[in-house]
Every structure is written in structure tokens, then in C-alpha cells.
Amino acid sequence: MHRLFRIQILALMSVIAFCTAYAYASSERPSPGGEGVSAISGWNVSNIQYRLADGPSKTSSVEFDLDGPAATVKISVQSSGASFFDCVNTSGTHWYCIISPEVGISEFDELKVIALGN
């Protein structure tokens, strides 16, 4: 009888430990971030400006605003996602991204912004 009581106590302690660990893990909230084109995106992108290169058939940079602060931002301008370009925060939530090597306008088929929280 005493042995059965020990097993029950051990099982109860295991359940409590598991529930506590599960509750702690599910309470962690990640910072905003994401990649997407709908509700999964962590930021809204606005005031997008494309800059032409010296030769007007290529794009040299993109500028835009995010609706909140971010630590790291990168962009891609081709749906193939072959290249991602680093962006620099110029002030507040305004970002400037140099496209190097420059991409021809005819190859520029999307603007994908990937941001990571601060």
C-alpha cells in the first residue's frame, strides 16, 4: 500500500512539472517579425520610393517607412528570391536599401520586405 502511494505521488509530481513547463513555454511572446503579404506580416510598409540608377533601365535603391521600429531589415526585388539586400535605418522607422548589383526594371517583379524585431 505504501509503495502504491509513492507511485501516485511521483506521477502527480511529474504531471505538475510537465504542466508548469508547458505553461511557461507557451507564455513566451516573440517580438514582431515576419515575412508575408497579409495578416502574418509584423509591419505595414508605406511611402515606398524606387530610385533609378544612372542608366534609367536599372533600379539602384528603395526607400520606405515601417509602422514600427525594427532591428534588421532586408529586401528582395525578384520573386525568385535569389538576392536579399541589406537596409539601413536612416531615421526613426525610415529605411534605405541599396540594390547592388543593380537590378533591371524588367527583372524587378516584387518588393519583399523582411524585418526582424528590435
N, C-alpha and C positions, 0 to 999 in steps of 0.2 A: 504494500500500500504506500509506504514511504517512497519507494522508487517511482511509482506512478505519479505521485505528487511532484517530484523533481522533474520528471519529463514534461509535465504540464507547465510548470514554471519556466523551464527552458524554452518551450515552444512559445509561450506568451511573451517572453523577453525578446525572442527572435522576431516575432510579429511587430512588436513595438519599435525595435531598431529599424526594421525594414520600412515601416510607415514613416518614421521620422526622417530617414534618408530620402525617401521618395518625396515627401513634402518639401524638404529643403531644396532638392534639385529642381522641382517644378516651380519654386518661387523665384528663381533667378531670372531676371529680365535682361535680355541683351539690349545693347544700345541700338538706335535706329540704324538701319543699313539695308542694303538690298540691291537687287538688280531686277528690273521689270518694267512693265508698261501699264500697270493697273494698280489695284489696291495694295499690292505687295511692296511697292516702292516706298522707301522711307522718307523721301523728299520730293517736293514739286520743283521742277526746273522751269525757269521763266527768263525773259529778256535775252533770248538766245541771239547771238550775233556771230556771223561767219565772216572771216577775213580772207580776202583773196590774196594769193601770192603775187610776186612781181609780174609773173606771166598770168593773165586772168583765167587760165584754164585749170588752175590748181587752187586748193584751199590751204592756207598756211596756219590758221589758228581759229579757235572757237572761244567765245566768252559767254558766260551765263550766270544766273543767280540761282541759289538754292534757297528754300524757305526756312532753313535752319542751319546751324553750324555743322561742319564735318571735319574730320581729321585728314582724310585721304580721299582724293577724287581722281578718277581716270575716265577716259572716254574712248570709244571706238566709233569709227565713222563708216565702217563697212559691215554688212550683215554677216560676212564670213568670219568676223571677229578675229582676223589674223593679227591685228596690231592694236594695242591699247596705249594711249598717250597719257603721260602724267600731266596733272593740272596743278596750278599754283594759286593759292588764295591771295588775292590782291587787296581785299578789304572786306571785313565782315563776312558776308555769305557770297561774295562775288568771286568767280573762278575764271582763270585764263589758262587755256590749254594750247600748247604749240604742237602742230601736226608736222612731225619730221620723221621720215621724209614726207614731203608734201603729197597730198592725195589729189588726183584729178577729179574735177567736178563730176564727170560722168561716172566715176567709181564710187562716189560719195552717196550711199543709198540709205543710211540711217545715222542717227545720233544716239548712241547708247551711253548713258552716264551711270557709272558705278561709284557709289560713295560709301565710306566707312565712318561710323560714328566717332565722336570726339572723346 
